[in-house]
Amino acid sequence: PEGIFMYVDFSKSENIFDKMFDKTIPFLIKIFYNDIQPYKYLIQSRVNYISNKQLDQLLTDNDFEIIEKKRLMFGIIDLYISKNIKDKIWKL
């Protein structure tokens, strides 16, 4: 049914801040927490997650209209607000 989909997560892009984030976050975790093992999921999830273009396509293929899309924290985090424009169940 019609509804709003909001998505906030680490994005995957090719900008310089994104690349810096990937290089510095393991270093910062090791400094502040002294053990990177519990936080490896954070780093790995960014590597394995779909790109912005793929998310855009997934939303439009499933009859969602992207109402707002923002890149936050120098492009490291994405905010999507979308609306389901048809009475349809998602397909992945």
VMD Tcl script that draws the C-alpha trace (Angstrom):
set ca {
  {0.00 0.00 0.00}
  {0.94 3.61 -0.29}
  {3.48 4.71 2.26}
  {6.65 6.64 2.96}
  {10.07 5.01 2.95}
  {12.87 6.79 4.80}
  {16.43 5.57 4.56}
  {19.50 6.86 6.40}
  {22.75 4.95 6.14}
  {26.39 5.11 5.20}
  {26.60 5.52 1.47}
  {29.01 4.14 -1.06}
  {30.42 6.74 -3.42}
  {33.66 7.74 -5.06}
  {34.27 11.15 -3.53}
  {37.47 12.02 -1.67}
  {35.76 12.18 1.75}
  {34.34 8.72 1.26}
  {37.76 7.34 0.46}
  {39.25 9.15 3.47}
  {36.51 7.69 5.69}
  {37.35 4.17 4.52}
  {41.03 4.70 5.35}
  {40.65 6.55 8.67}
  {37.77 4.76 10.39}
  {39.70 1.55 11.14}
  {42.56 3.66 12.50}
  {40.23 5.74 14.72}
  {38.41 2.66 16.00}
  {41.70 1.08 16.96}
  {42.81 4.26 18.80}
  {39.57 4.85 20.72}
  {38.40 1.29 21.32}
  {41.66 -0.64 21.10}
  {39.89 -3.51 19.31}
  {38.66 -3.32 15.74}
  {36.98 -6.75 15.65}
  {33.56 -5.67 16.99}
  {33.43 -2.83 14.42}
  {34.49 -4.73 11.31}
  {30.82 -5.03 10.32}
  {30.72 -1.24 9.85}
  {33.58 -1.27 7.39}
  {32.43 -4.43 5.61}
  {28.82 -3.30 5.29}
  {29.91 -0.23 3.31}
  {31.91 -2.41 0.93}
  {29.05 -4.85 0.32}
  {26.13 -2.42 0.20}
  {24.48 -1.25 -3.00}
  {25.52 2.01 -4.62}
  {23.37 5.14 -4.76}
  {22.55 4.45 -8.42}
  {21.45 0.91 -7.56}
  {19.26 2.18 -4.69}
  {17.69 4.79 -7.00}
  {16.93 2.05 -9.53}
  {15.55 -0.31 -6.87}
  {13.19 2.38 -5.60}
  {11.93 3.41 -9.05}
  {11.57 -0.22 -10.19}
  {9.30 -0.76 -7.19}
  {7.12 2.29 -7.87}
  {8.66 4.63 -5.34}
  {9.02 8.29 -6.14}
  {12.14 9.82 -4.58}
  {10.85 12.92 -2.80}
  {14.12 14.01 -1.25}
  {17.69 12.78 -1.37}
  {20.50 14.37 0.61}
  {24.14 13.55 1.07}
  {25.27 14.36 4.60}
  {28.64 14.48 6.32}
  {30.52 15.32 3.10}
  {28.73 12.56 1.18}
  {29.45 9.77 3.64}
  {25.81 9.41 4.77}
  {22.68 9.27 2.58}
  {19.17 10.36 3.48}
  {16.35 9.21 1.19}
  {12.67 10.02 1.55}
  {10.48 8.19 -0.96}
  {6.79 7.61 -1.47}
  {5.17 4.46 -2.78}
  {3.06 5.64 -5.71}
  {1.22 2.38 -6.37}
  {-0.52 -0.27 -4.33}
  {2.21 -2.84 -4.84}
  {4.43 -5.15 -2.78}
  {8.22 -4.76 -3.07}
  {10.22 -7.19 -5.15}
  {13.96 -7.57 -4.62}
}
mol new
graphics top color blue
foreach p $ca { graphics top sphere $p radius 0.5 }
foreach p [lrange $ca 0 end-1] q [lrange $ca 1 end] { graphics top cylinder $p $q radius 0.2 }
display resetview
